[in-house]
Amino acid sequence: MKTNTRGSVTVYASLMFLVVLLLLSMCLEGAYLYLGKGKAQGAYMAALAGARGNYQKELEQ
């Protein structure tokens, strides 16, 4: 009995490429979220320092 396995290597390689591409995109998205969180926290701290500085000048650092 002969089985038809033509193209199975191509299918396997394309599926592995897809998995690698998905993992890479997940890592990049995580890095973007991490950087965005840091920028948002920096903006929050700047706004908080500005609000404290406008309320009482001695509190501004």
Backbone hydrogen bonds, N-H to C=O, Kabsch-Sander energy under -0.5 kcal/mol:
donor,donor_aa,acceptor,acceptor_aa,energy
5,T,3,T,-1.0
8,S,5,T,-1.6
11,V,7,G,-2.0
12,Y,8,S,-2.4
13,A,9,V,-2.6
14,S,10,T,-2.3
15,L,11,V,-2.1
16,M,12,Y,-2.3
17,F,13,A,-2.3
18,L,14,S,-2.0
19,V,15,L,-2.1
20,V,16,M,-2.3
21,L,17,F,-2.4
22,L,18,L,-2.3
23,L,19,V,-2.3
24,L,20,V,-2.3
25,S,21,L,-2.1
26,M,22,L,-2.1
27,C,23,L,-2.1
28,L,24,L,-2.2
29,E,25,S,-2.3
30,G,26,M,-2.1
31,A,27,C,-1.9
32,Y,28,L,-2.3
33,L,29,E,-2.2
34,Y,30,G,-2.2
35,L,31,A,-2.5
36,G,32,Y,-2.3
37,K,33,L,-2.2
38,G,34,Y,-1.8
39,K,35,L,-2.2
40,A,36,G,-2.4
41,Q,37,K,-2.2
42,G,38,G,-2.1
43,A,39,K,-2.2
44,Y,40,A,-2.2
45,M,41,Q,-2.4
46,A,42,G,-2.1
47,A,43,A,-2.3
48,L,44,Y,-2.4
49,A,45,M,-2.4
50,G,46,A,-2.2
51,A,47,A,-2.3
52,R,48,L,-2.3
53,G,49,A,-2.3
54,N,50,G,-2.0
55,Y,51,A,-1.3
56,Q,52,R,-2.1
59,L,56,Q,-1.6
60,E,56,Q,-0.5
60,E,57,K,-0.7
